[in-house]
Amino acid sequence: MSQHAVPMALTQLGEDEQMFRDTVRRFAIEQIGPLVRGMDESQQMDPGLIKKLFDLGLMGIEIPEQYGGAGGTFFNAILAVEELSRVDASAGVVVDVQNTLVNNALLRWGNAEQKKRYLPKMAADTVGAYALSEASSGSDAFALQTRAELKGSDYVLNGRKLWITNSKEAGLFVLFATLDPAAGYKGITAFLVEKDFPGFSVGKKEDKLGIRASSTCELILEDCRVPKENVLGEPGKGYKIAIETLNEGRIGIGAQMIGLARGAWEFAAKYAVERKQFGKAIAEFQGIQFQIAQMATEIEAARLTVYNAARMKDAGVNFVKEAAMTKLFASQVAERVTSLAIEVYGGYGFTKDYPVEKYWRDAKIGKIYEGTSNMQLATIAKLLLGGK
Ligand SMILES: Cc1cc2nc3c(=O)[nH]c(=O)nc-3n(C[C@H](O)[C@H](O)[C@H](O)COP(=O)(O)OP(=O)(O)OC[C@H]3O[C@@H](n4cnc5c(N)ncnc54)[C@H](O)[C@@H]3O)c2cc1C
């Protein structure tokens, strides 16, 4: 950007970004499109698809080339999540969690040894998951109860995690536990937990409204032994890792939301031209034209907030407020747009024979995970008004 006297338009892509976006777009349409309905019905991510995501470099977008990654930018990761979610928001979230949460946490907080051990795997074949939430601690995440006690050269972890995305497929978990529940957030520590560590298991899988092909499971830790060297960052500093990775993650959820909103809008706009009532295409009625125009305008506005927050992250400027705003706004837009897309389809939109009902179901999660809309509003208000 520095060679431009005036910054580029936010939606204007560099040559590399455009090529990358087009590759992901083609891949999503050709390789994921035919699988979407079956994966939603079976609540199962196609295992072949995950391998293809690795082969295409989409699971290690920001991992430097020296570790086998694509050496790309955060903005690239955002473009990938948007394009994948345009076709399937479940595929979008697999890539989102991998890049914006797990890889980001490793890149930012991992020591040289941890990077050497894990980054090549994350780029090649290991799915990552991010385990913060528990049954009694969602919005109040730092009230978590999973305990970690140092015994010899290992930490011994006991407790349960809930709602963990990617957990069925994952080989590595960035998992938060407390060294001392009485210490509040100051006890929280991040651990790198491999799925084969003794005492670790993946429990019940949730049967969900949307993003059904994305696995969401409970994690069970029963005297799970984690070597001391698998503490990510410093003991007692896990809260900082959680907050800062989620700040980045929220931009990814914004990207997921604008991607799926655009997918639904495209179907609705096409259908409006094809469907005839009163002897003409419904797209000829101003009522429908205005709905299509309103949806497109909201998607454009949301996309600008996503791209701006992502560009701010890559530029190294503070983006916390913008990340909260983009997740809040993009998830509102996604819910409205996907709902209107069903209305444009009329009764057909309400059936599973057409693609729009799935977009609407998938949109709902945007207001819930990585901090509910109320928690985004609380963050924004605090940054605007100060105070606690
Ligand atoms: C499909 C799915 C995938 C997920 N993936 C992951 C994952 O990979 N890793 C992970 O760690 N977690 C994950 N989560 C958990 C998710 O982040 C939590 O569900 C979310 O943070 C909300 O927590 P909760 O469900 O306990 O709701 P609660 O915190 O109980 O909230 C219930 C309601 O109360 C409101 N509320 C709570 N506190 C306040 C307040 N102070 N002011 C105003 N309103 C408030 C909330 O906004 C919400 O409307 C996932 C959840 C789902 C459903």
Ligand as a Chemical Component Dictionary entry (heavy atoms), coordinates in Angstrom:
data_LIG
# 
_chem_comp.id                   LIG 
_chem_comp.type                 NON-POLYMER 
_chem_comp.pdbx_formal_charge   0 
_chem_comp.three_letter_code    LIG 
# 
loop_
_chem_comp_atom.comp_id 
_chem_comp_atom.atom_id 
_chem_comp_atom.alt_atom_id 
_chem_comp_atom.type_symbol 
_chem_comp_atom.charge 
_chem_comp_atom.model_Cartn_x 
_chem_comp_atom.model_Cartn_y 
_chem_comp_atom.model_Cartn_z 
_chem_comp_atom.pdbx_ordinal 
LIG C1  C1  C 0 -21.578 -23.994 16.827 1  
LIG C2  C2  C 0 -20.725 -23.440 17.915 2  
LIG C3  C3  C 0 -19.345 -23.487 17.798 3  
LIG C4  C4  C 0 -18.528 -22.994 18.818 4  
LIG N1  N1  N 0 -17.157 -23.109 18.708 5  
LIG C5  C5  C 0 -16.386 -22.796 19.771 6  
LIG C6  C6  C 0 -14.981 -23.076 19.751 7  
LIG O1  O1  O 0 -14.427 -23.562 18.751 8  
LIG N2  N2  N 0 -14.242 -22.801 20.867 9  
LIG C7  C7  C 0 -14.808 -22.274 21.985 10 
LIG O2  O2  O 0 -14.085 -22.050 22.950 11 
LIG N3  N3  N 0 -16.136 -21.983 22.031 12 
LIG C8  C8  C 0 -16.935 -22.241 20.961 13 
LIG N4  N4  N 0 -18.279 -21.982 21.010 14 
LIG C9  C9  C 0 -18.864 -21.406 22.213 15 
LIG C10 C10 C 0 -19.338 -19.981 22.035 16 
LIG O3  O3  O 0 -18.230 -19.115 21.941 17 
LIG C11 C11 C 0 -20.291 -19.641 23.184 18 
LIG O4  O4  O 0 -21.491 -20.366 22.972 19 
LIG C12 C12 C 0 -20.564 -18.161 23.277 20 
LIG O5  O5  O 0 -19.428 -17.459 23.703 21 
LIG C13 C13 C 0 -21.727 -17.841 24.230 22 
LIG O6  O6  O 0 -21.576 -18.500 25.453 23 
LIG P1  P1  P 0 -22.814 -19.320 26.061 24 
LIG O7  O7  O 0 -23.305 -20.237 25.010 25 
LIG O8  O8  O 0 -22.394 -19.906 27.353 26 
LIG O9  O9  O 0 -23.939 -18.241 26.309 27 
LIG P2  P2  P 0 -24.066 -17.265 27.620 28 
LIG O10 O10 O 0 -22.751 -16.658 27.931 29 
LIG O11 O11 O 0 -24.768 -18.033 28.688 30 
LIG O12 O12 O 0 -25.035 -16.168 27.035 31 
LIG C14 C14 C 0 -26.454 -16.307 26.991 32 
LIG C15 C15 C 0 -27.054 -14.953 26.627 33 
LIG O13 O13 O 0 -26.749 -13.997 27.662 34 
LIG C16 C16 C 0 -26.119 -12.872 27.093 35 
LIG N5  N5  N 0 -25.139 -12.323 28.058 36 
LIG C17 C17 C 0 -24.230 -12.996 28.793 37 
LIG N6  N6  N 0 -23.504 -12.154 29.539 38 
LIG C18 C18 C 0 -23.956 -10.905 29.259 39 
LIG C19 C19 C 0 -23.619 -9.591  29.671 40 
LIG N7  N7  N 0 -22.621 -9.391  30.533 41 
LIG N8  N8  N 0 -24.314 -8.552  29.163 42 
LIG C20 C20 C 0 -25.307 -8.737  28.288 43 
LIG N9  N9  N 0 -25.676 -9.947  27.834 44 
LIG C21 C21 C 0 -25.013 -11.019 28.308 45 
LIG C22 C22 C 0 -25.439 -13.369 25.830 46 
LIG O14 O14 O 0 -25.236 -12.315 24.912 47 
LIG C23 C23 C 0 -26.467 -14.389 25.333 48 
LIG O15 O15 O 0 -27.477 -13.714 24.614 49 
LIG C24 C24 C 0 -19.110 -22.428 19.970 50 
LIG C25 C25 C 0 -20.511 -22.378 20.089 51 
LIG C26 C26 C 0 -21.308 -22.888 19.094 52 
LIG C27 C27 C 0 -22.813 -22.853 19.261 53 
# 
loop_
_chem_comp_bond.comp_id 
_chem_comp_bond.atom_id_1 
_chem_comp_bond.atom_id_2 
_chem_comp_bond.value_order 
_chem_comp_bond.pdbx_ordinal 
LIG C1  C2  SING 1  
LIG C2  C3  SING 2  
LIG C2  C26 DOUB 3  
LIG C3  C4  DOUB 4  
LIG C4  N1  SING 5  
LIG C4  C24 SING 6  
LIG N1  C5  DOUB 7  
LIG C5  C6  SING 8  
LIG C5  C8  SING 9  
LIG C6  O1  DOUB 10 
LIG C6  N2  SING 11 
LIG N2  C7  SING 12 
LIG C7  O2  DOUB 13 
LIG C7  N3  SING 14 
LIG N3  C8  DOUB 15 
LIG C8  N4  SING 16 
LIG N4  C9  SING 17 
LIG N4  C24 SING 18 
LIG C9  C10 SING 19 
LIG C10 O3  SING 20 
LIG C10 C11 SING 21 
LIG C11 O4  SING 22 
LIG C11 C12 SING 23 
LIG C12 O5  SING 24 
LIG C12 C13 SING 25 
LIG C13 O6  SING 26 
LIG O6  P1  SING 27 
LIG P1  O7  DOUB 28 
LIG P1  O8  SING 29 
LIG P1  O9  SING 30 
LIG O9  P2  SING 31 
LIG P2  O10 DOUB 32 
LIG P2  O11 SING 33 
LIG P2  O12 SING 34 
LIG O12 C14 SING 35 
LIG C14 C15 SING 36 
LIG C15 O13 SING 37 
LIG C15 C23 SING 38 
LIG O13 C16 SING 39 
LIG C16 N5  SING 40 
LIG C16 C22 SING 41 
LIG N5  C17 SING 42 
LIG N5  C21 SING 43 
LIG C17 N6  DOUB 44 
LIG N6  C18 SING 45 
LIG C18 C19 SING 46 
LIG C18 C21 DOUB 47 
LIG C19 N7  SING 48 
LIG C19 N8  DOUB 49 
LIG N8  C20 SING 50 
LIG C20 N9  DOUB 51 
LIG N9  C21 SING 52 
LIG C22 O14 SING 53 
LIG C22 C23 SING 54 
LIG C23 O15 SING 55 
LIG C24 C25 DOUB 56 
LIG C25 C26 SING 57 
LIG C26 C27 SING 58 
# 
